[in-house]
Each structure stands twice: as structure tokens, then as C-alpha cells.
Amino acid sequence: MADERLRRQIAFLAAQLMYNRTESEYFTAKRKAAKQLGVEYRFRPGDLPSNAEIRDQIQAMARMHEGPKRLDDLRAMRLEALRMMRKLARFRPRLIGSVWTGHVRQGSDIDLHLFCDSQALVTDVLDEHGLAYEVQHKRIVKYGEERTFTHVHIDDRHPFELTLYPEDKAHYVFKSSITGKAIERASIAELEAFLKAEEPEIDLDFEVERVEDHVDRFEIYRLLLRPLEAVKQDPRYHPEGDALYHSLQVFELARDERVYDEEFLLAALLHDVGKAIDPSDHVGAGLQALEGTITPRTETLIALHMDALAYRRGILGARARARLEQSEEFDDLMLLRELDTRGRQPGAIVCELEEALDFLRDLAEQNEE
């Protein structure tokens, strides 16, 4: 195990597991990587690569796969962090983790420490701002001592993880699991000073307000799609289960057919969003919710996908049938209809919702370029 080459191999495999989001903890990633290389027998912890070595490998992968876009994302995430920290200013927020150190990669969240003796005070502020969140209590046993940490995960344009500590811990020096040294962190004032040093001409108030007012269509898609997970469908027609699982199946099939067709892929993913709003008219409800965020072609594909079903079944009226056949999107409608029918397989392997949206966001950026 002391072999340096093997140590580098473990670091690389562990980094792959973490970059691909298969694992989120360094220790677990190291153990799994060692097992893959056939060295899961007893070893000394010192023989495994350090967390810092793995982090460096993750960053090399991020630079290779994400290119200059990574720096744009980092700037955007720091502005998002400042926006959130200002909302939570009364809890003396500190920015920590990859967004502060610059070690971001695709899928990174924004980590904040907050200092407050009452969880309810924090969630009250989040409620006031209409933010969607989930509270998690995590028990950790270290050196024979059990501690419970409170994490608040915010579902926003970028995911946030808030860790709550007692007020008297505001000046406590936390140690990094990566470097073993004091965690690098920034207050609101320190983050503002850093951003101004990076861009002396920046107007932070304007930028934060712009971020606040910016409507991210992919965020709208996510907010509309997530509730579909709770929409249970009639097993006679949808044996696969909930409407989100079905939508992701149709998206995966569409990606196999039209990997570069953003409008068609969006129709495949979004065609049933109305089921969580008004099941009696899911097409109309979905189109109303998506108004202004999709192109006319995507709108047509969603609007007529149920007519395409009636057409296939031979129950569409003569006039509607003629209109459908004359539509410029007739062939694509029939393809979407086919994929809609095929996307009903119990146990089918699909990507996560965030992965689907990240793929579409990247595709949209490529098309703009």
C-alpha cells in the first residue's frame, strides 16, 4: 500500500467517484477506490491518499471537463452566496467550502455556517423570503463522542447547505477535514472586499439585485418538475410509477433520438408538468405555468401531445386530425408520442432531475454560442 503509484491510482479513482457524485465523503471514496484496486485488506490510514490529494485530482477533472465556464460559475456562485448571506445577516453567516476557496466543480453547493441558538429563527427568515428548504439532523460519533449537527438544505438557483451552530461558537476555530488546518471562511464584509479586489469596478449592490431579479428558466422547470415525484399515476396506464420518473424516462429516450435538439428535449421532459397543478387539464395548466419560458415549437409539441395520442388510437376528430397532419411538427409529435408510450417501464434506469437540467442548460449555452 505504501507504493506511490498505487496511492495515486486510489486518489484518481476516489476523485472520479466524488466528481461524478457517486460518493460525497472522502473517506468512503478512498475505501471504495482501494477496494476496486483489490487492496481492501487491512491498511494503515497513512497509506491512503490525503483528502487534499483527492481534492486536487477533482479540480484537475473540473478544469478538463468544464473549462473556462467553471470560473464564470464560481463568480456567479459567490454573488449568490453574498445575496443569501445578506438575507441571513443577523446570524453572522460565514462562507466556507469550495465557493470560498475556489475549488468548485459541476454540482457544487454553497456552504454557509450560521450562528443561532434557535433553528426556528433561521427557518422563519427563509419562510419570509419564500425559500424552499429541508432540515436535516445528522448524528456523528467521533472519538467516542456523539454530536448532532443541524443542516438546512435550500433549494434555490444554486443549492445551499446551511450548518447551524450555537451563537457562542461564532469565534470558534473549525478544522478542515481536507487540510487539517483552520477552515477558510469569509464574513459578509470579507466576501464583499474580496469581490471588489477581484473586480475593482464592480457595483455589488447592483449585481446582487440583478441576481435577485434574474428569472432562471431552468429553475422554473425544476420547481415545476419536482412536485411530479408525488404524482402517483394509474398503474393500468403508467406501471412505472410517479410522473417525474415517467418524465425522466421520456427525456432519456428523447436524448437517445435527438441529443442536440433542445426544444424537443424540453418538450419530452416538461410535457406532463401540469399533472401536479391540475390533473383534469394537465396540458393547459402546464402551458400556462411555462408561459414565456419555452419556444413556440416546444409549446406546440406539449400542446398537441395528447392529440397525438388520440390520433394514434384513431379517435381524433376529422378536423383535428387534418390540423395535426398539416402541422410542421407532425413527425416530431409522432416521435414524442412514441417516446411517451415507451417511457413507462418499471425499473428503467434514468438520470437525476438535476442532471437532466444541467444537460439542457449546457446545451442551451452551446446553442447560444
C-alpha positions as CSV (number, residue, x, y, z in Angstrom):
1,M,0.0,0.0,0.0
2,A,2.9,2.3,0.5
3,D,3.6,2.2,-3.2
4,E,3.3,5.7,-4.6
5,R,1.9,4.7,-7.9
6,L,-0.9,2.8,-6.1
7,R,-1.5,5.8,-3.9
8,R,-2.0,8.0,-7.0
9,Q,-4.4,5.4,-8.5
10,I,-6.5,5.4,-5.4
11,A,-6.5,9.2,-5.4
12,F,-7.6,9.3,-9.0
13,L,-10.4,6.7,-8.6
14,A,-11.6,8.4,-5.4
15,A,-11.7,11.7,-7.2
16,Q,-13.7,10.2,-10.0
17,L,-16.3,8.9,-7.6
18,M,-16.6,12.3,-6.0
19,Y,-16.6,14.3,-9.2
20,N,-19.3,12.1,-10.6
21,R,-21.3,12.4,-7.4
22,T,-21.2,8.7,-6.8
23,E,-19.7,9.4,-3.3
24,S,-19.8,12.6,-1.3
25,E,-17.4,11.7,1.6
26,Y,-13.7,11.5,1.2
27,F,-13.2,8.5,3.5
28,T,-15.9,6.4,1.8
29,A,-14.5,7.3,-1.7
30,K,-11.0,6.2,-0.6
31,R,-12.2,2.9,0.7
32,K,-14.3,2.2,-2.4
33,A,-11.3,3.1,-4.6
34,A,-9.0,0.9,-2.7
35,K,-11.5,-2.0,-3.0
36,Q,-11.7,-1.5,-6.7
37,L,-7.9,-1.9,-6.9
38,G,-8.0,-5.1,-4.9
39,V,-6.4,-3.7,-1.7
40,E,-9.3,-3.7,0.7
41,Y,-7.4,-5.8,3.2
42,R,-6.1,-4.1,6.3
43,F,-4.1,-1.0,5.6
44,R,-2.8,2.0,7.6
45,P,-4.7,5.2,7.1
46,G,-1.4,7.0,6.3
47,D,-1.0,4.7,3.2
48,L,-4.2,6.2,1.7
49,P,-4.1,9.5,-0.2
50,S,-5.0,12.6,1.8
51,N,-8.2,14.5,1.3
52,A,-6.1,17.3,-0.2
53,E,-4.6,15.0,-2.8
54,I,-8.1,13.8,-3.9
55,R,-9.4,17.4,-4.0
56,D,-6.5,18.4,-6.3
57,Q,-7.5,15.5,-8.6
58,I,-11.1,16.6,-8.5
59,Q,-10.1,20.1,-9.5
60,A,-7.9,18.8,-12.4
61,M,-11.0,16.9,-13.6
62,A,-13.1,20.1,-13.3
63,R,-10.6,22.1,-15.3
64,M,-10.5,19.5,-18.0
65,H,-14.3,18.9,-18.3
66,E,-15.7,22.3,-17.5
67,G,-13.0,24.7,-18.9
68,P,-13.5,28.5,-18.6
69,K,-17.1,28.0,-17.7
70,R,-16.0,26.9,-14.3
71,L,-14.7,30.4,-13.5
72,D,-17.9,32.0,-14.6
73,D,-19.8,29.6,-12.4
74,L,-17.5,30.5,-9.5
75,R,-18.2,34.2,-9.8
76,A,-21.9,33.6,-10.1
77,M,-21.9,31.4,-7.0
78,R,-20.0,33.9,-4.9
79,L,-22.6,36.6,-5.8
80,E,-25.4,34.1,-4.9
81,A,-23.6,33.5,-1.6
82,L,-23.5,37.2,-0.9
83,R,-27.1,37.6,-1.7
84,M,-28.1,34.8,0.7
85,M,-25.7,36.0,3.4
86,R,-27.3,39.4,3.4
87,K,-30.7,37.9,3.9
88,L,-29.3,35.9,6.9
89,A,-27.0,38.7,8.2
90,R,-28.5,38.6,11.8
91,F,-27.0,35.0,12.1
92,R,-23.4,36.2,11.3
93,P,-23.0,33.9,8.3
94,R,-19.6,32.7,7.1
95,L,-19.0,31.4,3.6
96,I,-16.9,28.2,3.7
97,G,-16.0,25.4,1.3
98,S,-15.4,25.3,-2.4
99,V,-17.2,28.5,-3.3
100,W,-14.9,30.5,-1.0
101,T,-11.6,28.5,-1.7
102,G,-12.3,28.4,-5.5
103,H,-12.4,24.6,-5.7
104,V,-15.9,24.4,-7.3
105,R,-17.0,21.8,-9.8
106,Q,-20.2,21.0,-11.5
107,G,-22.9,20.3,-8.9
108,S,-21.1,22.1,-6.1
109,D,-23.3,23.6,-3.4
110,I,-22.8,26.8,-1.4
111,D,-21.8,26.2,2.2
112,L,-22.6,28.6,4.9
113,H,-22.1,28.5,8.7
114,L,-24.8,30.3,10.7
115,F,-24.7,31.0,14.5
116,C,-28.0,30.9,16.2
117,D,-29.5,29.1,19.2
118,S,-32.8,28.6,17.6
119,Q,-33.4,26.7,14.4
120,A,-36.9,28.3,14.1
121,L,-35.5,31.8,13.9
122,V,-33.5,30.7,10.8
123,T,-36.3,28.9,9.1
124,D,-38.6,31.9,9.9
125,V,-36.3,34.1,7.8
126,L,-36.3,31.5,5.0
127,D,-40.1,31.4,5.1
128,E,-40.3,35.2,4.9
129,H,-38.3,35.1,1.6
130,G,-40.3,32.2,0.2
131,L,-37.3,29.8,0.0
132,A,-37.8,26.1,-0.3
133,Y,-35.7,24.1,2.2
134,E,-35.3,20.9,4.1
135,V,-33.9,20.5,7.6
136,Q,-31.6,17.6,8.3
137,H,-30.3,16.4,11.7
138,K,-27.1,14.4,11.3
139,R,-25.6,12.4,14.1
140,I,-21.8,11.9,14.1
141,V,-19.7,9.9,16.5
142,K,-16.1,11.0,16.7
143,Y,-13.6,10.0,19.4
144,G,-16.4,8.2,21.3
145,E,-18.4,11.4,21.5
146,E,-21.8,11.7,19.8
147,R,-22.8,15.1,18.3
148,T,-25.9,16.2,16.3
149,F,-25.5,18.7,13.6
150,T,-28.4,20.7,12.1
151,H,-28.2,21.3,8.3
152,V,-30.7,23.3,6.3
153,H,-30.6,22.5,2.5
154,I,-32.1,25.3,0.4
155,D,-33.5,24.5,-3.0
156,D,-32.6,27.7,-4.9
157,R,-30.8,28.7,-8.2
158,H,-27.7,27.1,-6.6
159,P,-28.1,24.6,-3.8
160,F,-27.2,25.9,-0.4
161,E,-26.2,23.9,2.7
162,L,-26.5,25.9,5.9
163,T,-24.9,24.4,9.1
164,L,-26.3,25.8,12.3
165,Y,-24.1,26.3,15.4
166,P,-24.7,27.9,18.8
167,E,-24.2,31.6,19.0
168,D,-21.2,31.2,21.3
169,K,-19.3,29.3,18.6
170,A,-19.1,32.3,16.3
171,H,-15.4,32.7,17.0
172,Y,-14.6,29.0,17.3
173,V,-11.8,27.8,15.0
174,F,-13.2,24.9,13.0
175,K,-10.7,22.4,11.5
176,S,-10.9,21.3,7.8
177,S,-11.2,17.6,7.1
178,I,-9.2,18.2,3.9
179,T,-6.1,20.2,5.2
180,G,-6.3,19.6,8.9
181,K,-5.9,23.4,9.4
182,A,-8.4,26.1,10.3
183,I,-11.3,26.2,7.9
184,E,-11.0,29.1,5.4
185,R,-14.1,31.3,5.8
186,A,-15.4,34.7,5.0
187,S,-17.9,37.1,6.6
188,I,-20.1,39.3,4.5
189,A,-17.6,42.2,4.7
190,E,-14.7,39.9,3.8
191,L,-16.6,38.4,0.8
192,E,-17.5,41.9,-0.4
193,A,-13.9,43.1,0.0
194,F,-12.7,40.0,-2.0
195,L,-15.1,40.5,-4.8
196,K,-14.2,44.2,-5.1
197,A,-10.5,43.3,-5.1
198,E,-11.2,40.8,-8.0
199,E,-13.2,43.4,-9.9
200,P,-12.5,47.0,-8.7
201,E,-15.3,48.4,-10.8
202,I,-18.0,46.1,-9.6
203,D,-21.2,47.5,-8.2
204,L,-22.1,44.9,-5.6
205,D,-25.5,46.2,-4.8
206,F,-26.4,46.3,-8.4
207,E,-25.0,42.8,-9.1
208,V,-26.8,41.3,-6.1
209,E,-30.1,43.0,-7.1
210,R,-29.6,41.7,-10.6
211,V,-29.1,38.2,-9.3
212,E,-32.2,38.6,-7.1
213,D,-34.4,39.7,-10.0
214,H,-33.0,37.3,-12.6
215,V,-35.5,34.7,-13.7
216,D,-33.7,31.5,-14.4
217,R,-36.0,29.4,-16.7
218,F,-34.2,26.2,-15.7
219,E,-35.0,27.0,-12.0
220,I,-38.7,27.4,-13.1
221,Y,-38.5,24.0,-14.8
222,R,-37.1,22.4,-11.7
223,L,-39.7,23.9,-9.5
224,L,-42.5,22.6,-11.8
225,L,-40.9,19.1,-12.2
226,R,-40.0,18.3,-8.6
227,P,-43.7,18.0,-7.4
228,L,-44.3,15.3,-10.1
229,E,-42.5,12.9,-7.8
230,A,-45.6,13.0,-5.6
231,V,-48.0,12.4,-8.5
232,K,-48.9,8.7,-8.5
233,Q,-50.5,7.6,-11.8
234,D,-53.0,5.0,-12.7
235,P,-50.9,1.7,-12.9
236,R,-53.1,0.5,-15.8
237,Y,-51.5,3.1,-18.0
238,H,-48.4,4.0,-16.0
239,P,-47.0,0.9,-14.4
240,E,-43.6,2.7,-13.9
241,G,-44.9,4.8,-11.0
242,D,-44.8,8.6,-10.4
243,A,-45.0,11.3,-13.1
244,L,-41.4,12.5,-12.5
245,Y,-40.0,9.1,-13.1
246,H,-42.0,8.8,-16.3
247,S,-40.9,12.3,-17.5
248,L,-37.2,11.4,-16.9
249,Q,-37.7,8.1,-18.9
250,V,-39.2,10.1,-21.8
251,F,-36.3,12.6,-21.6
252,E,-33.7,9.8,-21.7
253,L,-35.3,8.2,-24.7
254,A,-35.5,11.6,-26.4
255,R,-31.8,12.2,-25.7
256,D,-31.0,9.0,-27.5
257,E,-33.0,10.2,-30.5
258,R,-32.3,13.9,-30.6
259,V,-29.3,14.7,-28.4
260,Y,-28.8,18.2,-29.8
261,D,-32.4,19.2,-30.2
262,E,-33.0,21.4,-27.1
263,E,-36.6,22.2,-28.0
264,F,-37.6,18.6,-28.5
265,L,-35.8,17.5,-25.3
266,L,-37.5,20.2,-23.3
267,A,-40.9,19.0,-24.6
268,A,-40.0,15.5,-23.6
269,L,-39.1,16.5,-20.1
270,L,-41.8,19.1,-19.5
271,H,-44.8,17.5,-21.3
272,D,-46.6,16.4,-18.0
273,V,-45.7,19.3,-15.6
274,G,-49.3,20.2,-15.4
275,K,-50.2,17.0,-13.7
276,A,-49.0,18.4,-10.4
277,I,-51.1,21.6,-10.9
278,D,-54.4,20.5,-12.5
279,P,-54.7,16.8,-13.4
280,S,-58.1,17.4,-15.1
281,D,-56.3,19.6,-17.7
282,H,-52.6,18.9,-17.3
283,V,-51.8,20.3,-20.8
284,G,-53.5,23.6,-20.3
285,A,-52.1,24.0,-16.8
286,G,-48.6,23.1,-17.8
287,L,-48.6,25.5,-20.7
288,Q,-49.8,28.3,-18.5
289,A,-47.1,27.7,-15.9
290,L,-44.4,27.5,-18.7
291,E,-45.6,30.7,-20.5
292,G,-42.7,32.8,-21.5
293,T,-40.0,30.2,-20.8
294,I,-40.3,27.9,-23.8
295,T,-40.2,28.4,-27.6
296,P,-43.3,28.2,-29.8
297,R,-42.1,24.9,-31.2
298,T,-41.7,23.4,-27.7
299,E,-45.1,24.8,-26.8
300,T,-46.7,23.2,-29.9
301,L,-45.2,19.8,-29.0
302,I,-46.5,19.9,-25.5
303,A,-49.9,21.4,-26.5
304,L,-50.6,18.6,-29.0
305,H,-49.0,15.6,-27.4
306,M,-52.4,14.3,-26.2
307,D,-54.0,14.9,-29.6
308,A,-51.1,12.8,-31.0
309,L,-52.3,10.0,-28.6
310,A,-55.9,10.3,-29.8
311,Y,-54.5,10.3,-33.4
312,R,-52.6,7.1,-32.8
313,R,-55.7,5.5,-31.2
314,G,-57.9,6.5,-34.2
315,I,-60.3,8.6,-32.0
316,L,-59.3,12.1,-33.1
317,G,-62.0,14.0,-34.9
318,A,-61.6,14.6,-38.6
319,R,-60.9,18.3,-38.4
320,A,-58.4,18.0,-35.5
321,R,-56.8,15.0,-37.4
322,A,-56.4,17.2,-40.5
323,R,-54.8,20.1,-38.5
324,L,-52.4,17.7,-36.8
325,E,-51.3,16.2,-40.1
326,Q,-50.8,19.7,-41.6
327,S,-48.6,20.8,-38.7
328,E,-44.9,21.4,-39.4
329,E,-44.2,19.4,-36.2
330,F,-46.3,16.3,-37.2
331,D,-43.3,14.0,-37.4
332,D,-41.8,15.2,-34.2
333,L,-45.2,14.9,-32.5
334,M,-45.5,11.3,-33.5
335,L,-42.0,10.7,-32.2
336,L,-42.8,12.3,-28.9
337,R,-45.9,10.2,-28.7
338,E,-43.9,7.1,-29.3
339,L,-41.4,8.0,-26.6
340,D,-44.2,9.0,-24.2
341,T,-45.6,5.5,-24.6
342,R,-42.2,3.7,-24.3
343,G,-41.3,5.7,-21.2
344,R,-43.4,3.6,-18.9
345,Q,-41.0,0.9,-17.9
346,P,-40.8,-0.2,-14.2
347,G,-37.2,-0.2,-13.0
348,A,-35.8,1.7,-16.0
349,I,-32.5,3.5,-15.3
350,V,-32.8,7.3,-15.6
351,C,-30.7,10.3,-14.7
352,E,-31.4,12.5,-11.7
353,L,-33.6,15.6,-12.4
354,E,-30.6,17.9,-11.7
355,E,-28.5,16.0,-14.3
356,A,-31.2,16.4,-16.9
357,L,-31.5,20.2,-16.2
358,D,-27.7,20.6,-16.2
359,F,-27.5,18.8,-19.6
360,L,-30.2,21.1,-21.0
361,R,-28.5,24.2,-19.6
362,D,-25.2,23.3,-21.1
363,L,-26.9,22.6,-24.4
364,A,-28.6,26.0,-24.3
365,E,-25.3,27.7,-23.7
366,Q,-23.7,25.8,-26.6
367,N,-26.6,26.8,-28.9
368,E,-26.2,30.5,-27.9
369,E,-22.5,30.4,-28.7
